[in-house]
Amino acid sequence: MTPLLSARGLTTRYGARIGCEDVSFDLYPGEVLCVVGESGSGKSTLLGTVALRVQAASGSLTYVTAHGEPLNLLTLSEPRRRLLMRTEWGFVEQNPRDGLRMTVSSGANIGEPLMAVGARHFGKIRETSSDWMRRVELDAGRIDDLPASFSGGMQQRLQIARNLVTGPRLVLMDEPTAGLDVSVQARLLDLLRTLTAQLHLACIIVTHDIGVARLLAHRLMVMQGGRVVEAGLTDQVLDDPQHPYTQLLVSSVLPV
Amino acid sequence: MNARHGAESPDGTVAGYNFAYLDEQTKRMIRRALLKAVAIPGHQIPFGSREMPLPYGWGTGGIQTTAAIIGRDDTLKVIDQGSDDTTNAVNIRRFFARTAGVKTTTRTLDATIIQTRHRIPETPLREGQILVYQVPMPEPLYRLEPRVAECRKLHALSEYGLMNVKLYEDIVRHGSIATTYDYPVIVNDRYLTAPSPIPKFDNPKLHMNAALQLFGAGRERRLYAIPPYTRVRSLDFDDYPFEIQRWEHACEICGSRESFLDEMIVDDKGKRMFVCSDSDYCAQRVGGNEASTVHATLDEAADLSMNERADETERERA
């Protein structure tokens, strides 16, 4: 099987400072990869680099499209990149208000990616929107409400629906459960696990929450100071951490 | 105008000003921008908008465009909300009569240049005529995408799904596409364009029009154009197609059922009447002088409804 996305020696710098350095990984279709680490360890920079929001200084990043065409993402033209983001990729922001259009109804929020790729039938767009609201466990009767009238957890689920409606193959998530209380978090994680399995989605999830990683991830990358210090299968890394930092990280989780 | 410039020359123009007010360099700059605009239908071309002797929002873009293209042999007609005798139209017409000494007219057929705000004349335009629009906001996406650089990118890559989000919201809130003026169009199958705040009733007239249509936005410093016989498509949904307004009434003066009607309240008991917004069209149908006196008596009422509508437009923009 060929990897969906492969990074080799990916390095991003902010001037003289290091964002992330020499990161290599392969992501296969349907695989969930979690990136964990403390604040400032370069997780979000890595995600931003992969999402092509931050310019990489060196390294290579290759993505294989649905048609089997390998793309060098770091030299991809802007129209092509935007098309890829619209059709095959999704990006779930940490703060749903950054990823949603707060001034239009939730139905329009889910429908916007569809209209961006050419859907022009109001009835069908609306049907798909309400279908997706049900799938992320939102009340479809609130399809005409503004996202501002939703709670934080509902907004996050709306953002996930908006990202998945075009049937992407790769979704990047930046701390999708941060700022939610634990019961809402649990439901969201459950939903994410179901959806990624159902849709055979490849995911890169950045989190500082080891619990999230254990529940969702197939594989784990631990970052510290911009470098990957340990990588491997989730259970392996969490149950038998090798690197001192990973050991510290795992032992810092508060037992309930 | 001060005393030094107040003297009138024999042809009725005011001495001390260049032909059509603007200096020749400025006119050249605007003409260059206009050539680009015609070459890329619907694409907004930046230009160095000048201070004009009237406030932004009163037609500075339209006046500069007209000043750049007008010649001594041209005949100018100016309309505001379809009418030749509202303040804005009268003032702009007089401005060019005094600074350029050109002939002016209220007849659509006789005019070579028609400067307009908020309407396209009902009388079909012919080849060789130029329609100049006054545009307050040339960017159709600005309510949806506040970043100017991002807007340009969306135009460059023709990513116009966002505009349909607005129409979607209209249907959700009002049950139909409730945008009634400044209804977004795609020009020449490429650029999303604001047709200026004309009623959507006039949108079909943009399509394959024989006249050259120029749009000037003075405050926003943009020019754009729809050349003669260019395809112009109003955005819509497959199951909610574009529709124009219809009235149950006929014009009370000329009896037209095809024209755009203004609703006017004529007394303090709520009595209302519907008349053509295009005063020239209405007068032509009734024939000659009789109609113009009717229109004169209606002026007061017309001004009132005009102001109301302007206020409404302003409120929606705010």
HADDOCK unambig.tbl for C-alpha pairs under 7 A between the chains (distance, minus, plus):
assign (segid A and resid 79 and name CA) (segid B and resid 157 and name CA) 6.53 0.50 0.50
assign (segid A and resid 104 and name CA) (segid B and resid 169 and name CA) 6.71 0.50 0.50
assign (segid A and resid 108 and name CA) (segid B and resid 165 and name CA) 6.09 0.50 0.50
assign (segid A and resid 108 and name CA) (segid B and resid 168 and name CA) 6.67 0.50 0.50
assign (segid A and resid 108 and name CA) (segid B and resid 169 and name CA) 6.78 0.50 0.50
assign (segid A and resid 112 and name CA) (segid B and resid 161 and name CA) 6.93 0.50 0.50
assign (segid A and resid 112 and name CA) (segid B and resid 162 and name CA) 6.80 0.50 0.50
assign (segid A and resid 112 and name CA) (segid B and resid 165 and name CA) 6.08 0.50 0.50
assign (segid A and resid 115 and name CA) (segid B and resid 161 and name CA) 4.85 0.50 0.50
assign (segid A and resid 115 and name CA) (segid B and resid 164 and name CA) 6.76 0.50 0.50
assign (segid A and resid 116 and name CA) (segid B and resid 159 and name CA) 6.79 0.50 0.50
assign (segid A and resid 116 and name CA) (segid B and resid 160 and name CA) 6.84 0.50 0.50
assign (segid A and resid 116 and name CA) (segid B and resid 161 and name CA) 4.01 0.50 0.50
assign (segid A and resid 116 and name CA) (segid B and resid 162 and name CA) 6.71 0.50 0.50
assign (segid A and resid 118 and name CA) (segid B and resid 161 and name CA) 6.88 0.50 0.50
assign (segid A and resid 120 and name CA) (segid B and resid 237 and name CA) 4.98 0.50 0.50
assign (segid A and resid 120 and name CA) (segid B and resid 238 and name CA) 5.79 0.50 0.50
assign (segid A and resid 121 and name CA) (segid B and resid 237 and name CA) 5.35 0.50 0.50
assign (segid A and resid 121 and name CA) (segid B and resid 238 and name CA) 4.93 0.50 0.50
assign (segid A and resid 121 and name CA) (segid B and resid 239 and name CA) 5.79 0.50 0.50
assign (segid A and resid 122 and name CA) (segid B and resid 237 and name CA) 6.00 0.50 0.50
assign (segid A and resid 122 and name CA) (segid B and resid 239 and name CA) 6.26 0.50 0.50
assign (segid A and resid 144 and name CA) (segid B and resid 172 and name CA) 6.74 0.50 0.50
